[in-house]
Amino acid sequence: MYRDAFSSALLPNTAQISQLHNLLRSNALPPETSSLQRMISASPAELERYDSEIERLHKELDRLKSERHTLASYAKGCRSVLAPIRRLPTELLAEIFEMCSPTYTISDQTTTREEVDRVSKRHLRQLAQVSSFWYNIAMGTPKLWSTIVLDTALWNRCILSAKTLFSLLESSLKLGGNHPLTIELLSQHAWRWEDVYFWSDIDSSRYLTSAKGNLDRLEKLYISAEWRGVDIFRLAPLLTEIIFCGKVENVPHLPWPQIQTLTYIGEAYMVPFLSFSLLVKAHNVATALFDIDLRNAQFDAPWQLVSSNVQFITFELAVHDLRVVGRMFDSLTLPHLKSFNFTPRPDGRPPLWSTESFLSLAERSSFQHNLTRLEIDATATDEDLLRCLPVLPQLEELVISDSTSHGENILITDTLLQGLVYKSGSTPLIPRLDFLCLTFVLGFNDSLFVEVVNSRLDDYFNGLAAAFEVHLWWLPACRREASSQMLAQLLSLVSAGDLAFKSGPASSIS
């Protein structure tokens, strides 16, 4: 329904307005003033009538806005009722919530805003605001709240007070608890811990005292900085994996005899020649990784002599002095070793390789009887590698990478491949080889590589090695592409069931 247009009989026309403006620009009075007097006396009532109409229109506009909002919300609700996501089971939605959770880590780049977000579980609380149904899922699924990441060193710089952060953490852990939170609350949940990451120092350990003797589920512990003398983790019956970053002398008391997997991360300011003493403590360890920066190490440092029963060992090194690598190898005896990996630190330069010291280590450790896997990504030569391979007759897996990210040298050459070709009547090099993985810049002849593969498929080897498997990965600095002829020949062997084969750019390695 539409109302008639609102107006006033007193509203002047254009001519009247122009005449009034002319009078205002002069001092003269009009000959007749009665019309002006009538306008002056009648205008207050007419203006009041306008004010009433304007107020009415404001109310009408507010009503229209309210009705529009109601209509839009109702239409949105109708669409939501028919949305496919509403038909997902509660369990599946909970899994989706978990998959969408951000991956929080502790690092020097963590901001105070990120600290507040992860302590408060902000992503879950936002999901809970979508609907009452989502609220019940987000707040009622314990698994979503089972991972707690925090760095108390940032709390004194956060926009929220420590008391508020404690309350947020309490809410995340207990969801509705009404008692004041202290850091001891973390220890009260120690019975739930399975995989724990502490990036703090010994001062933080005093807040975890009640965790002692309450770690029946703890399986993996990642700990950094100074924890010397702390015995909170000494009794943890399922703890088998340790990752430690810091000075070796600051490692806490641990149930060393039960540790099966050990990772040690040592930076340049630490004492490298104590690194392998952890193998003495963890005398039953099966798998060890040493990620060590040796660039500041002195070659004449007194490396501790260590004999270990470790079976799988990986060295991720940064080192600029070949003599340091030699001293490191000379300090070790590994009589039960099955796998030896020698690679750079992540995104680092390939470490130097000491052939003479490796050969001594191999002889001292009886690699000729036990070592079945060798991985090498180092600054070495093809001749270096060919000197090492003959002392490894039990080798079954060989993984080699050209160290070309900085252009030092190439390991995978025609010379190396020629050494891997089995020639009838000669003593085969690594006769049990059944897995060969090369990451290269194609510094070799394609036909020679096919010859290596075919020779390894010879009947002579069928009694020594399992089915042969080859992986070829090319680096961005590749000098040329792998020839289609070589790939076709290898794929024909795959089709015949004689070979397992994977290839592609190195970035596609999974």
Residue pairs with C-beta under 8 A, 6 or more apart in sequence:
6 53
8 46
8 49
8 50
10 39
10 42
10 43
10 46
12 20
23 30
30 36
80 86
85 93
88 96
90 137
93 134
93 137
94 137
94 141
94 143
94 144
97 124
97 127
97 137
97 138
97 141
97 144
98 143
98 144
100 123
100 127
101 123
101 124
101 144
101 147
102 117
102 118
102 123
104 114
104 118
104 149
105 149
106 149
106 151
106 197
106 199
110 151
110 154
112 154
112 157
112 158
112 159
113 159
115 150
115 151
115 154
115 155
115 158
116 122
116 158
116 159
116 160
116 165
116 168
117 123
118 149
118 150
119 150
119 165
119 168
119 169
119 172
120 168
120 171
120 172
121 145
121 168
121 172
124 138
124 139
124 144
124 145
125 138
127 134
127 138
128 134
128 135
128 138
128 139
129 135
138 144
139 175
145 172
145 173
145 175
146 192
148 169
148 172
148 173
148 186
149 197
150 169
151 199
151 200
152 183
152 200
152 204
153 200
155 162
155 165
156 162
158 165
160 168
166 180
166 181
166 182
166 183
167 180
167 181
169 181
169 185
170 177
170 179
170 181
170 185
171 177
173 185
173 186
173 189
174 185
182 207
183 207
184 207
184 210
186 207
186 208
186 211
187 207
187 208
187 209
187 210
187 211
187 214
188 210
190 208
190 210
190 211
190 214
190 215
190 218
191 214
191 215
191 216
191 217
192 217
193 211
193 215
193 217
193 218
194 217
194 218
194 219
194 220
195 219
195 220
195 222
196 218
196 220
196 221
196 222
197 222
197 223
198 204
198 221
198 222
198 223
198 224
198 227
199 224
199 225
200 224
200 225
201 225
201 226
201 227
202 225
202 226
202 227
202 228
202 229
202 230
202 250
205 227
205 230
205 232
205 252
208 232
209 232
211 232
212 231
212 232
212 234
212 235
213 235
215 232
215 233
215 235
215 236
215 239
216 236
216 237
216 238
217 238
218 233
218 236
218 238
218 239
219 238
219 239
219 240
219 241
220 239
220 240
220 241
220 242
220 243
221 233
221 236
221 239
221 241
221 242
221 243
221 254
222 243
222 244
222 245
223 242
223 243
223 244
223 245
223 246
223 252
224 244
224 245
224 246
225 245
225 246
225 250
226 246
226 247
226 250
227 246
227 250
227 251
227 252
228 249
228 250
228 251
228 252
229 252
229 253
230 252
230 253
231 252
231 253
232 252
233 239
233 252
233 253
233 254
233 255
234 253
234 254
234 255
235 255
236 255
237 255
237 258
239 254
239 255
239 258
239 259
240 258
240 259
240 260
240 261
241 259
241 260
241 261
241 262
242 254
242 259
242 261
242 262
242 263
242 282
243 263
243 265
244 251
244 262
244 263
244 264
244 265
244 278
245 264
245 265
245 266
245 267
246 270
247 270
247 271
248 264
248 266
248 270
248 271
248 274
248 275
248 277
248 278
249 271
249 274
251 278
251 281
254 281
256 281
256 282
256 283
257 282
257 283
257 284
258 284
259 282
259 284
259 285
260 284
260 285
260 286
260 287
261 285
261 286
261 287
261 288
262 278
262 279
262 282
262 285
262 287
262 288
262 289
263 288
263 289
263 290
263 291
264 275
264 278
264 288
264 289
264 290
264 291
264 292
265 291
265 292
266 272
266 275
266 290
266 291
266 292
266 293
267 293
268 293
268 294
268 295
268 296
268 318
269 296
270 293
272 292
272 293
272 294
272 297
272 301
272 328
273 297
273 301
273 302
273 303
273 304
273 327
273 331
274 304
275 290
275 292
276 290
276 303
276 304
276 306
276 308
276 331
276 332
277 304
277 306
279 285
279 288
279 306
279 308
279 310
280 306
280 308
282 288
283 308
283 309
284 309
285 308
285 309
285 310
286 310
286 311
286 312
287 310
287 311
287 312
287 313
288 308
288 310
288 312
288 313
288 314
289 313
289 314
289 316
290 313
290 314
290 315
290 316
290 317
291 316
291 345
292 315
292 316
292 317
292 318
293 317
293 318
293 345
294 317
294 318
294 319
294 320
294 321
294 324
294 325
294 328
295 318
295 319
295 320
297 319
297 321
297 324
298 324
299 321
299 323
299 324
299 326
299 327
300 327
301 327
303 327
303 328
303 330
303 331
304 331
305 331
305 333
306 331
306 332
306 333
307 332
307 333
307 334
307 335
308 332
308 333
308 334
309 335
309 336
310 334
310 336
310 337
311 336
311 337
311 338
311 339
312 337
312 338
312 339
313 334
313 337
313 339
313 340
313 341
314 339
314 341
314 342
314 343
314 375
315 341
315 342
315 343
315 351
316 343
316 344
316 345
316 346
316 348
317 325
317 342
317 343
317 344
317 345
317 351
318 344
318 345
318 348
318 349
318 351
319 325
319 351
319 352
320 352
321 352
322 352
322 354
325 351
325 352
325 353
325 354
325 357
326 354
326 356
326 357
327 357
328 357
329 354
329 357
329 358
329 360
329 361
330 357
330 360
330 361
332 361
332 365
333 361
333 364
333 365
334 361
334 365
335 365
335 366
335 370
336 370
337 365
337 367
337 370
337 371
338 370
338 371
338 372
338 373
339 371
339 372
339 373
339 374
339 375
339 397
340 367
340 371
340 373
340 374
340 375
341 373
341 374
341 375
341 376
341 399
342 351
342 353
342 375
342 376
342 377
342 378
343 350
343 351
343 375
343 376
343 377
343 378
343 401
344 350
344 351
344 377
344 378
344 403
349 379
349 403
349 405
349 406
349 408
350 377
350 378
350 379
350 401
350 403
350 405
350 406
350 408
351 378
351 379
352 378
352 379
352 380
353 376
353 378
353 379
353 380
353 384
355 380
355 384
355 387
355 388
358 388
359 387
359 388
359 391
361 367
362 368
362 371
362 388
362 391
362 392
363 391
367 391
367 392
368 391
368 392
368 393
368 394
369 394
370 394
371 392
371 394
371 395
372 394
372 395
372 396
372 397
372 432
373 395
373 396
373 397
373 398
373 399
374 388
374 392
374 395
374 397
374 398
374 399
375 397
375 398
375 399
375 400
376 385
376 399
376 400
376 401
376 411
377 400
377 401
377 403
377 439
378 403
378 411
379 403
379 408
379 409
380 403
380 409
380 411
381 409
381 411
382 410
382 411
382 412
382 413
382 415
382 416
383 415
385 400
385 411
385 416
386 415
386 416
386 419
389 395
389 398
389 419
389 429
389 430
390 429
392 430
393 430
393 431
393 432
394 432
395 430
395 432
395 433
396 432
396 433
396 434
396 435
396 465
396 466
397 433
397 434
397 435
397 436
397 437
398 430
398 433
398 435
398 436
398 437
399 437
400 411
400 412
400 416
400 437
400 438
400 439
400 440
401 411
401 438
401 439
401 440
402 409
402 410
402 411
402 412
402 439
402 440
402 441
402 443
402 475
403 409
403 410
403 411
404 410
404 441
404 475
404 477
405 475
405 477
407 477
410 440
410 441
410 443
412 438
412 440
412 441
412 443
412 444
413 443
413 444
414 444
414 445
414 448
416 444
417 444
417 445
417 448
417 449
417 451
417 452
418 448
419 429
420 429
420 430
420 433
420 436
420 452
420 456
421 448
421 451
421 452
421 455
422 428
422 429
422 431
422 455
422 456
422 458
422 460
422 461
423 455
424 458
424 460
428 460
428 461
428 464
431 461
431 464
431 465
432 464
432 465
433 456
433 465
433 468
434 465
434 466
434 467
434 468
434 469
435 468
435 469
435 470
435 471
436 452
436 456
436 468
436 469
436 470
436 471
437 470
437 471
437 473
438 470
438 471
438 472
438 473
439 473
439 474
439 475
439 506
439 509
440 472
440 473
440 474
440 475
440 478
441 474
441 475
441 477
441 478
441 479
442 474
442 478
442 479
442 480
442 481
442 482
443 479
446 482
446 483
446 485
446 486
447 486
449 486
450 486
450 489
450 490
453 468
453 470
453 490
453 493
453 499
454 493
455 461
456 465
456 468
457 468
457 493
457 498
457 499
461 468
467 498
467 499
467 500
468 498
468 499
468 500
469 499
469 500
469 501
470 490
470 499
470 500
470 501
470 502
471 501
471 502
471 503
472 482
472 501
472 502
472 503
472 504
473 503
473 504
473 505
473 506
473 508
473 509
474 481
474 482
474 503
474 504
474 505
474 506
475 505
475 506
476 505
476 506
476 507
482 503
487 503
490 499
490 501
490 503
491 501
493 499
493 501
494 500
494 501
